[in-house]
Amino acid sequence: MTTKALITTDEVSHVAKLANLQLAPSKISKLQTELESILEYVQAVQKAPTDKVPETSQVTGLTNVWREDVVDDSRTFTQEQALSNAKSTHNGYFMVKAILA
């Protein structure tokens, strides 16, 4: 009895083309075999009974440390101070070369 392949050589070729990979036919065949093995493992993992396992969003036990969101005036610059070493300014803003055309 033959089972349907989890991934065909045509699908491997298609994915390689999408990834802009140039693969020799022998490499495609080898990669198909390797991907087939990986997909078989994924299928086995998907069959694992997880109905009694509680859902988790993280497992480290770490929690965030928050601080009050306030402006610390002792750590801020005036506009004049911020622009004082700028090579070029215009109307109170930094002038930089365009990065998008």
Phi, psi and omega in degrees: 000130179262141177255151180291135179295142178288332177212134181266165177295328177296320179292322177297316178299318180296314179296320178298319179295317179297327180272004180058041177255131177259110184243138174289153180307323179294324178290323179298316180297317179295317180295323178299317179296317180293317179294324177301316180297317179296316181293326175297319178296317179299319178299319179296318179294322180296334181277354181298136180287114182241009184294337180258008179265124181291145178291144178226147176260337175199156187238005185276338184081001180282149176235154179286146174253120184254154173231161178296137181273088181230155177277127177262097184300338180287348182245015182247155176256153168284165178301319180298316179296318182296324183269356188300328181254010181289141177295321185212137177226162177207120178051040177084013179237155172290139173253128179228163177294147179297137177252345176238137181265000000 
